[in-house]
Amino acid sequence: MHLDTEHPKPERAYREFNLDRPGNIIFVGHHLSTGTQVRCLIRTITLAGALLEVSPNLEMPSHFFLEILGIHDEIGATVVKREAELVTISFNMLINPEFLHHVLRLNFET
């Protein structure tokens, strides 16, 4: 797989990759504190966002950080749509194509 790391074309920014990798939703509290975390399953990912599976009883915050299991970077995210346990999110800024490549490669290796 080759991703243009300098200038991703719009169609590449929204190209969906199956991930099915555990992650954490990190709630943003007072003064940007990050105390509460809940598990999720990241079903698909793009440079611009992801599809998460969460407990249908979970009250999702509108804005949060997403952590992908095995990668300790946190990605700022916003809820776009929710249908029961499936939550579509957009990242607050496009993630780096090299970072996405690393996430996909890590998933392939495990």
C-alpha positions in Angstrom: 0.0 0.0 0.0 1.3 3.4 -0.9 0.0 6.7 0.7 1.1 10.1 -0.6 2.7 11.5 2.5 3.0 15.0 1.3 -0.3 15.9 -0.3 -3.1 13.3 0.1 -5.7 13.7 -2.6 -9.3 14.1 -1.3 -10.3 10.6 -2.4 -7.4 9.2 -0.4 -8.3 11.2 2.7 -11.6 9.4 2.8 -10.4 6.0 1.7 -11.7 3.6 4.4 -9.5 0.9 5.8 -10.8 -2.0 8.0 -9.1 -1.9 11.3 -11.1 -3.8 14.0 -8.6 -2.7 16.7 -9.4 -1.8 20.3 -9.1 1.8 21.4 -9.9 4.1 24.2 -12.3 7.1 24.2 -10.7 9.6 26.6 -13.2 12.2 28.0 -12.0 15.8 28.1 -12.7 17.3 31.5 -12.2 20.6 33.2 -9.0 22.4 32.1 -8.5 19.7 29.5 -8.0 17.0 32.1 -8.3 13.4 30.8 -9.5 11.2 33.7 -12.3 9.0 32.3 -11.6 6.4 29.6 -13.8 3.8 28.0 -13.0 1.1 25.6 -14.2 1.0 22.0 -13.6 -1.0 18.9 -12.3 1.0 15.9 -14.0 -0.7 13.0 -12.7 1.5 10.1 -10.3 4.4 9.8 -9.5 7.1 7.3 -7.2 10.1 7.3 -10.2 12.2 8.3 -12.1 10.0 10.8 -13.2 6.6 11.9 -16.2 4.3 12.7 -16.3 3.2 16.4 -18.3 0.5 18.1 -19.2 1.4 21.7 -21.7 0.2 24.3 -25.2 1.4 23.3 -25.6 2.6 26.8 -22.5 4.9 26.7 -23.2 8.6 26.8 -20.7 9.9 24.2 -19.2 13.3 24.7 -19.3 15.5 21.6 -15.5 16.0 21.7 -12.9 13.6 23.0 -9.5 12.1 22.4 -9.2 8.7 20.7 -6.3 6.4 21.6 -5.6 3.4 19.4 -4.4 0.4 21.4 -0.7 -0.1 21.0 -0.1 3.5 19.9 0.2 6.1 22.6 -0.8 9.2 20.6 -4.1 10.7 21.3 -6.2 12.0 18.4 -8.7 14.8 18.9 -12.1 13.8 17.6 -15.7 15.0 17.3 -18.9 12.9 17.0 -20.6 13.3 13.6 -23.3 10.7 13.8 -24.5 7.9 16.2 -26.7 4.9 15.4 -27.0 2.6 18.5 -23.5 1.2 19.1 -21.9 2.6 15.9 -20.4 6.1 16.2 -19.0 8.0 13.2 -16.3 10.5 14.2 -14.2 13.0 12.4 -10.7 13.8 13.5 -10.2 17.5 14.4 -7.5 17.6 11.7 -6.4 15.1 9.1 -4.0 12.6 10.5 -0.6 12.2 8.9 -0.6 9.5 6.2 2.6 8.0 7.7 0.8 7.7 11.0 -2.1 5.9 9.3 0.3 3.6 7.5 1.9 2.8 10.8 -1.5 2.0 12.4 -2.4 -0.3 9.5 1.0 -2.0 9.5 0.8 -2.5 13.3 -2.6 -4.1 12.8 -1.3 -6.4 10.0 1.6 -7.5 12.2 -0.5 -8.5 15.1 
